[in-house]
Amino acid sequence: MIVFPLWHGHDLKYMDDYKLIGIYSTEEAAKAAQRRASEQPGFRDHLDGFFMEAYEVDKDHWTEGFVTE
C-alpha cells in the first residue's frame, strides 16, 4: 500500500519548522488537503513550503544508522 504524507515546512530564525498536515490514501486527496490548508493563516503566506512524497507502508525507509554532531 502507498500513502501520501503532506508536510509543510519553513525556516524560522534559528530552526526549521515542519508540520505534518496529514497522511492520505491517494495523491489527489493530499492535493485537496493542500488546497484547503493553503487558505489558512500562515500557510497562505508560505505556499512554497508544502511537500509530499509517496511512501510504501510496512517498508523501512531509513536503513542506516545516524550520527549526532
N, C-alpha and C positions, 0 to 999 in steps of 0.2 A: 504494500500500500504506500502511496506517495501522499504527503501532506505539504501544505504551503504556509509556513510561518511568515507573518508580516511584521516587520520591525520598523521602528522609526528611530533615527539617531541624529544627534547634532553635537557640535563641540561647545562645551562650556569653557570658561576661562582656564580652569585647572584640570579638567577631566572631560571625558566623553559621556554623554547621556543617552542611553539606549532604552527604549520601551518596546516590549512585546505587545503588539496590538491584538494579535490572536493567531490561532492556528486553524487553517481552513482545509476542507477536503478537496477543493478544486482551485485552480488558478483564478477562475472567474469570480469565485466567492471572495478570494483575497483581494482582487482588484476592486470589487464592490465595497469591501471594508475600507480600502484605501480612499476611495471616493468619499465615503461617509466621514472618515477621520479628517480628510483634507478640508472640511468645512468647519472644523472645531478650532477654538482659540489655540494658539501655539503651533499646532500642526500646519495651519494655513499660512503661517509666516515662514515655514521651513519645508516647503513641498519637496525639495530635493533630498530630504532625509529619509524617505521611505525606501525600504528594500525588502525583497522577497526572494527566496530560493527554494526549490523543491527539495524535500527530504524524504528519503525512504525510511519507513518505520521498521523497527526491530533490526537495525543495522548500526554498527559502530561507525561514527563519523569522525571521532578523534581517536586515532590508532597509535599515537606515540605519546611518550611522557611529556613533561614540561619542566621548565627551569624558571625559578623566581629570581629576579635581579633586584 
